[in-house]
Amino acid sequence: MHGGNTAIISDYTKGSPLGNLLRFSIPFMISSALQIVYAVVDMIVVGKIVGHDGLVGVSVSSQIITMMSLACTGLSSGGQIYISQLLGSGRRDRLNLVLGSFFTLKLLLGVVISVGVILFARPMLTLLNTPVESLGHAEIYMRINSLGLFFTFGYGMFAAAMRGLGDSRHPLAFIILSSMMNLVLDIWFVKYLGWGVAGAAWATVISQFTKFVVSWIYLYVLREHLGFDFKLRSWRIDGSVAWGIMKLGIPLAIRYGMIHFSMLFVHARVNSLGVDYAAAFGVGLRCDSTVSTISAGILTGAAGIIGQNYGARKFNRIRSTVTYAWLISAVMYAVYTVFLVLFPKQMFGCFVSEPRVLALAPVFVSAILWQFPALVLTRGTTALIHGIGNIWLAFIFAMLDAFLLRILLSWLFGGVLFQGTPEHELYGYILGYGLASYGMALPGLFYYLFCPWHKRKLVTE
């Protein structure tokens, strides 16, 4: 469909698989990089101006906010898969009903989670062994940021709808706007107005609100080409559509939540070592999440393309998409590894100046490198599993990753095998954290190579 020169719906069942993947995924990769800017800018500004006590507060509370946001990500991914397969099977006449149900579900969930985080901020931070020096900073940052969760959910459903329709350019434009706003407001609020951690949180909330409003204005202006009319009667939940989206979205939300819960377990163990180790772990994860989140843009783009091609039953194009997702991700991680090995202290130095924290940078790097081959594999295989709608398999793999491996291995290496000095324990916790990724990578590879995934029904059937 077209409105003037503006294409809202794209067809990825034709053309070059590599070209389609690059065109669709690169905006997601840039968007993912800019979304990291929210937390990264907060940590850099707070770490340099408030100090590493404030940095730890931002790092720990960001982990909880991220876990809450993953409920949004799960439901968004479910909606994206549903919409992609709907288009691939040629059923565009149902778009208004599907989008209305999806949007209404997401807004209701956003309200519930925002209120929950406000009410239970302190207990959650206490469970994570947040250092006493950082607890006040963490609570302020978390309570204020919880106000922005509703806008995160609202924007998330816009971005998911656009991904399902094959449009990755407009979500990128709105993220660029909000990221630049966040950067300016962060420096203004924290440095010049002296608001400290609270200033960083308000900068994030205002930026999220702006992104939410602008994206919805865009949708309304182009509603005829989108396929959703915005009439009051369309803002309702259709039972069959909601059930289809929830069958996909709820397992994904739990999946993301379980993986992140296991990350919080490791975070709590590292926090017990002291504020310097907590700061090093938080900064290391933020550096690592940069390439991880950017490469996840390949997964997101590939899943959308696979969804359309699965709806059209074009299996060779799906296999090509998986292969190219692996190759692109491998190149990204190879480049990142070179920088991480050669300049660990310089990368950590972007966030914090404490010599004791910088000295721990090589410890983090030497342990986390073991994770990278597994992450490359998952970019292709998880895109396949999501795109074809086999969400319960993704759920099982996440259980294996989170509970049977990530918690177990981090405890085994950090709490038993490397017990001794805090530096050795830090290495052990990070090593166990990284090796757990093979619990999802290797079974996913086996499923892709040897199981009849092409025989599954469409989720819209």
N, C-alpha and C positions, 0 to 999 in steps of 0.2 A: 504493500500500500504506500501511497505517496501523498504528501500534502505540499504542493509546489515542488520545491527541490528537496524536501525533507523526507527521507526514508525512515519509517518507524519500524517496519517489520522486515527482517532480512532472512533470506533463504540460504542455508548453508548445506543443503543437500546437493548442490551443484558447484562446479568450479574446483580449483586446486585445493586439496585438503590442507597443505602447508600454508598457502596464501590465506585461506579462510581462518585457520588457527591464529596466524600472526595478526591479521586485521581485527579479529574479535578479541584476542587475548591481550594484545599490547596495551589497549586502554585500561583493561582490568589490572594489568601489572603496574601501570603508572598510578592508577587509582589506589591500589593496595599500598604502594610506596607512600603516597600522599596521606593515606589514612594513618600510617605509622607516624607521620609527622605530628599528629595530635599528642601522642604519648611521648615521642622523642623530644619534641620541643619543650613540653612540660618538664621532662626530666633534665634536659640541658639547662634551661633557664633556672629551675629550682636548684639544681645541683651546684651551679656556679654562683648563685646569689644567696640562697638560703643556707646551702651547705648539704653535706651528705646525709644528715639526719632527715632533712626534708626530702631529699632524693629517694631514700628508702621508703618514706611514707607514700610518695607518689607511686613508686614501683610496686609496693605490696597492694595498695588499694586499687591500682590499675589492673592487677591480676583478677581481683574480684569483679570489678566492673566488666572486664573482658569476659569472664565466665557468664555473667548475666546477659551480656550481649550475644553470647553464643546461642541462647534460646532464639533470638532474632535470626541469627545466621541459619539455624536449623530449619526453621519454618520458611525462611526465604528460599533456601535451597530446595525444599519440597515444592514450593510454588513455582520455582524456576523449572524444575524437572517436569512438572505437570503441564505448564504452559508450552515448553519446548516440544514435548511429545504430542500435545494437542495440535500445534501448528504443523509438525511433521506429518501427521496423519490427515491433514487437510480439513480440520474442524474449526475454522476461524469463527463460525457463526456462534460459538459458545463463549467467546472471549468476554463479553460483557458480564455474563453470569459468573464465570470463573474469577475474573479480576475483582468483581464486587465482593465475592465471598472471601477471597484472599486478603484484600485490603481491610475488610472489617475485622477479620481474625487478628491480623497483625496489630491494629490499633488497640484492641481490647487487651491483648497480651502485653503491650507496651505499658499501659496504665498499671496493670497488676504488678509487673516486675519493678517498675520505678518506685511504687509505694513500698514494696517488700524490702528493697535495698535501703531506703531511708530508715525504716523501722529497725533493721537488724544489722546496721553498719558496725557498731562496736562489738557485738558478740562474734561476728565473722572475723574481724581483725584480731581479736584476742585468740581465736582458735588457730590463727596462722603464726602465733608466737611473734607478733610484730614487736620489735625492740621498743622498750619504754621511751627511749629518746625520740622515736618516730611516730608513736601511737597517736598523739594529738594531730600531727600533720596529716597522717593517713585518714583519720576520721573526718577531718574538715574536707579533704579532697574528695573522699568517697561520697559524703552526703550531698555535696554540691553537684558532683558529676551524675548522681542518680537522677537529678532533675532532667538531665539531657538524654537519659535512656529512652524516654518516650519519642524524642525526635530522632534518635538513632533507629528505633523500630520503624517510625514513619518513613524515613529515608530508605531504610533497608527494603521495604516492600516495593518502593518505586524502582530501586536498582534491580531487584530480583525480577520484577515485571519486564524491565527493559532487557535484561539478560535473556529471559525466556523468549522475547520477541526478536532477539538478535541485534540489539542496539547497545553497544558498549561505549559510544562516544559521549553521549549526553551525561551519563553518570560521572564520567571523568571530568567534564567541564565544571560540574557543580562541586566536585571534591577539590578541584584546583582553587575555586573561589573560597571555599570554607577553610582550606589549609592555609592559604595566604592570610586570611582574616585571623586564624588562630595564632599564627606566628606574630603578627603585629600586636594583637591584644595581649598575648603572653608577655612580651617585652614591656608593653605599656603598663599593664596591671602589676606585674611583679617587680620590675626594676624601677619604674618612675613613680608609680603610685604606692609602692611598698606594701602591696596586699599579700605577699608571700605565696604560700601554697594555695590559699583561697583564690588568689588572682589567676593562677594557672588553671584552676578548675572552672572559674567563671568564663575564661577565654574559650575553653573547650565547649561549654554549654551554649554560649552565644553563637559560636561557629556552627555547631550542630543544628541549632534552631534556624539559622540562615539557610543552610543547605536544605533543610526540610521544607521551608517555605518556598524557596526558589524552584525546587524540583516539582512541587505540587502545582505551582502556577504554570509551569511548563506542561505538565500533564493535562491541566484543564484547558489551556489554549489549544492544544492539539488533540483534544479528546475524540474528535471524529476519526482521526487516523489511528489512534491508539486502539480503539475497540471498546472503550468504557465511556459511558455517557455522563457520568457524575450526577445523574438524577437521584433524588432521595430514595426512590423505590429500588434502586440498584445497590444501595448500601445495605445489603442483607446477606445472611449466610445461608446458602443452599446446602442442604444436608448431604447430598451425594458428593458434591464438589468438595465441601469441607472435609468430609471423611477421606476422600482421595488425597487431598493435600496433607491432612494430618497423619495419614498412614505413612507418608514420606517424611514429613517435617518433624514429627515428634521423635521418632527413632534417631533422626539426624541431630536434633537438639540435645537429646540425651547423650548421643555419641560424643558430640563436641564437649558437652558438659563433663562427661566422665574423663575424657582426656585432660581437660583443663583442671578438674578436681585432682587428678594424679599429679599435675604440675604444682598445684597448691600444696600438696603433701610434701613434695620435694622442697618447695619454697619454705615451708614451715620448719623442716629439718635444718635447712641452711640458716634460717633466721636464728635458730637456737645457738649457732656458733658465734654470733655477735654482729654488731652493726657493720663492721668492715666487710665481713664475708657476705652479709645480706646485700650490701651495696654492690660488691663485685658480681654476685650472681644476678642481681637485677639489671645491671648494666650489660653483662654478658648476654642475658636473654634478649635484651632490647636490640643489641647488635645482631644477634642471631635471627631475631624475628624479622629483621629488615629483608634479608634475602629469602627467608622462609615464606614471608607473606607475599613478597613480589612473585616468587615462583608459584605460589598458590593461585595467582592470577591465571597461570597456564592451566591449572586444574579446573578453575571456574569456567574459563573459556572453552576448554575441551569438553567439559560436561555438557554445556549448552549445545555445542555442535553435535556431540554424540546423541543427545536427546532428540534433536531434529532428525538425524540420520537413522536412529533406531525407529522413530515413528514412521519413516519412509522405508524401513527394512533394507538399508544400504550398508551391509556389514563390512565390505572391503574398505569403505571410506572411514568406518569406525576404527578399523585396525590401523589404517594410515594415521589417523588422528592420535591414537595412543602412542605410536612410534615417534611421531614428531614431538609430542609432549615430553617424552623421555629425553630426546636429543636436546631440546631447548633447555630443559631443566638441568641436564648434565653440564652444559656449557656455563650456565649461570653459577652453579655451585663450584665448578673448577676455578672460575675467576675469583669468586668470593674467598675460596680457600687460600689462594695465593696472598690476597690482602690480609687475611686473618692471621696467617702464619708469619708474614713478614712485619706486620705493623700492629701487634696486639695492644701494646700500651698506648700507641697513638689513637687507636680507635676508642679505647676506654677513656682516654684523656679528653675526648669530645664532651663527655658527660660529667666527669669528676676530676678534681685535682689532687685528692688525698694520696700521698705516696704509698700508704699501706694498701689502699684499694688497687692502685695501678700495679703494684707488685704481684697481685693475684691474677692479673690478666692472662699470663701464659698458662696458669693452672687451668683456667676455664677453657682456653683454646685447645690445649692438648687433649682434653677429655671430650669436647663436643664434636671434634672432627669425625669421630666414629659414626656419627648419626647421618652424615650427609648422603652416602650411597642409598640408604633406606629411603630418605626423603625424595630422592630423584625417582626411585621406582614408584612411590605412591602417587606422584603427580599424574602418571599415566593410568595406573590401575584403578585408583580411586575415582578418577574422572569417568572411567568406563562404568564402574559400579553405580555411581550416582546417575550417570546419563541414562542407563537402561532401567533405573528405578529399583535396583536390588538393595534397598535400604537396610533390610534386616541383616544382610551379610556385612554391610559396613558397620552395623551396630555390634555384631559379634566380634569383628576385628578390633573395634574400639575397646570392647571389654578385655580382649587379650592384651592389647597395648597398655591400657590404663591400669587395670587391677592385677592381672597376672604377671605383668612384666615391669611397668614403670615404677609402681610402688614397691614391688618385690625387689627388683634389681637395684633401685636406688638405696633401699634399706640394706640390702646385702653388701653392696660395694662400699657405701658411705658409712653404714653403722657397724659393719662386721669386718670385712676384708681389709679395708683401708683405715681402720680405726687407729688412732694415735694422735698425731698433730692435727689441728684444725685444717691445715692446708691439704693434708692427705684425705681427710674426711670430705672436704669440699670437692676434691677431684673424684672421689668415689661416688658422691651423690650425682654429679654431673654426668659421669660415665654411665651409671645405671639409667639415668634419665634419657640419655641418647640411644643406648642400645635397645631400649624398649621399642623404638620405632620399627625394628625388624619384625615385631609381632604383627604389624599391619602390612609391611612391604612384601614379605615372602609369601604369606597365604594369598595376598592379592595377585601376585605374579602367577602362582599356581592356578588360581581361578581363571585368570585371563588365558593361560596357555592350554589348559586341559579340561575345563568345564564347559558345558553347552549353554553359555550365557545368551547366545543368539535365539534361544527358544522361549525366552520369557515373554509373557503377555505385556502389552502396553499398560501403563498405569491408568490411562484414560478409558480403558475398556471396562 
